[in-house]
Structures are given as structure tokens and as C-alpha cells.
């Protein structure tokens, strides 16, 4: 029976080039088509403020998984959390949210124009 733990299979982890218990640093998010600006702004502002998802979750009073879902575009950021965001992050996120709303309004008006042409 083979044991699945790396450190038990290969006790010489450092010799094989594996980091010994070192966390990987967070990387800034890149623009992804279809992903709201708010999610990218929140992640990049959090990284710039040197906060982890755990730290931000504690400030918001939610779970780190919830923060991860927001940053990856799986959930929108509910309005009730905007006031709980730390000030340097809040300013950036609100500015991005306003840009998202302007984009959504523009998309909606384009759709309305197309529908009017049909009718």
C-alpha cells in the first residue's frame, strides 16, 4: 500500500526542488472577457493592501470561500458588503462597480434599440 503524503514518500523534498511549507504568493488578476470589473478590482486592491482572503473575510464577516467566489466571478458582491470593505479597497471597488453599471446600462440600451427595430 502506497502512502499518499508527499513528505512520507519523498523525505528529501528539498533535494527534489519542492518548497518546504512555503505559501505561494497571490498574483494580480488579469482581465477576462465577461468577468465584471468589480471582481478584478477587488482582488487587485486586496493584493495591493497586502491582505489575504482570510483577512478580508474577517473584515467582511463572511467566509474565505465567499471572498474567493466573488473574486472569481462566481458570485456578485452584495451591496451590504460595500460599507464593510476596508477603505483602500472600498474606493477602488465602488469605482469599478460604477463602471460595471455604466457598461450594463450601455448594453441594455443597445438591446432595447435592437428590439425596437424588430417591432
C-alpha positions as CSV (number, residue, x, y, z in Angstrom):
1,X,0.0,0.0,0.0
2,X,1.4,3.3,-1.0
3,X,1.1,6.3,1.3
4,X,-0.2,9.4,-0.5
5,X,1.6,12.1,1.6
6,X,4.5,13.6,-0.3
7,X,6.7,14.1,2.7
8,X,6.4,10.4,3.6
9,X,7.1,9.1,0.1
10,X,10.0,11.5,-0.5
11,X,11.6,12.6,2.7
12,X,14.2,14.6,0.7
13,X,11.7,17.1,-0.6
14,X,14.2,20.0,-0.7
15,X,16.6,17.9,-2.8
16,X,13.8,17.3,-5.3
17,X,13.1,21.1,-5.6
18,X,9.8,21.2,-3.7
19,X,9.3,24.1,-1.4
20,X,9.1,23.1,2.3
21,X,5.8,24.5,3.6
22,X,6.1,27.8,1.7
23,X,2.9,29.5,0.6
24,X,2.6,30.7,-3.0
25,X,2.1,34.5,-3.3
26,X,-1.1,35.9,-4.7
27,X,-0.9,37.1,-8.3
28,X,-2.9,40.1,-9.6
29,X,-5.9,39.2,-11.7
30,X,-5.9,39.7,-15.4
31,X,-8.9,41.0,-17.4
32,X,-11.1,38.1,-18.5
33,X,-13.8,38.6,-21.1
34,X,-17.2,38.6,-19.4
35,X,-15.8,39.0,-15.9
36,X,-17.1,42.1,-14.1
37,X,-14.5,44.9,-13.4
38,X,-15.6,44.7,-9.7
39,X,-14.1,41.2,-9.3
40,X,-10.8,42.2,-10.8
41,X,-10.6,45.4,-8.8
42,X,-11.4,43.7,-5.5
43,X,-8.7,41.1,-6.0
44,X,-6.1,43.5,-7.2
45,X,-6.9,46.0,-4.4
46,X,-6.7,43.2,-1.8
47,X,-3.3,42.1,-3.0
48,X,-2.1,45.8,-3.1
49,X,-3.2,46.2,0.5
50,X,-1.3,43.0,1.4
51,X,-4.4,41.2,2.7
52,X,-5.2,37.6,2.4
53,X,-8.7,36.3,1.5
54,X,-8.9,35.2,5.2
55,X,-8.2,38.8,6.3
56,X,-10.7,40.3,4.0
57,X,-13.3,37.6,5.0
58,X,-12.8,38.5,8.7
59,X,-13.3,42.2,7.9
60,X,-16.5,41.5,5.9
61,X,-17.8,38.9,8.4
62,X,-18.0,36.1,5.8
63,X,-16.1,33.0,4.8
64,X,-12.9,33.0,2.7
65,X,-14.8,30.8,0.2
66,X,-17.3,33.6,-0.3
67,X,-14.5,36.1,-1.0
68,X,-12.9,33.6,-3.4
69,X,-16.3,33.2,-5.2
70,X,-16.6,37.0,-5.6
71,X,-13.0,37.4,-6.8
72,X,-13.5,34.6,-9.4
73,X,-16.8,35.9,-10.7
74,X,-19.0,33.1,-9.3
75,X,-21.0,35.5,-7.1
76,X,-21.6,39.2,-7.3
77,X,-20.6,41.4,-4.3
78,X,-23.8,42.2,-2.4
79,X,-24.4,45.9,-1.7
80,X,-24.5,45.4,2.1
81,X,-20.7,44.5,2.0
82,X,-19.5,47.7,0.3
83,X,-19.5,49.6,3.6
84,X,-17.7,46.8,5.4
85,X,-14.8,46.8,2.9
86,X,-11.5,48.3,4.2
87,X,-11.3,52.0,3.0
88,X,-8.5,51.5,0.4
89,X,-10.3,48.6,-1.2
90,X,-13.7,50.2,-0.9
91,X,-12.8,53.2,-3.1
92,X,-11.4,51.0,-5.9
93,X,-14.3,48.5,-5.8
94,X,-17.0,51.2,-5.8
95,X,-15.3,52.9,-8.8
96,X,-15.2,49.6,-10.6
97,X,-18.9,48.8,-9.7
98,X,-19.9,52.2,-11.2
99,X,-18.0,51.3,-14.4
100,X,-19.8,47.9,-14.5
101,X,-23.2,49.7,-14.1
102,X,-22.4,52.1,-16.9
103,X,-21.4,49.1,-19.1
104,X,-24.6,47.3,-18.2
105,X,-26.7,50.3,-19.0
106,X,-25.0,50.7,-22.3
107,X,-25.6,47.0,-23.1
108,X,-29.3,47.4,-22.1
109,X,-29.8,50.4,-24.3
110,X,-28.3,48.6,-27.3
111,X,-30.6,45.7,-26.7
112,X,-33.6,48.0,-26.4
113,X,-32.7,49.6,-29.7
114,X,-32.5,46.2,-31.4
115,X,-35.8,45.2,-30.0
116,X,-37.4,48.5,-31.3
117,X,-36.1,47.8,-34.8
118,X,-37.8,44.4,-34.7
119,X,-41.1,45.8,-33.6
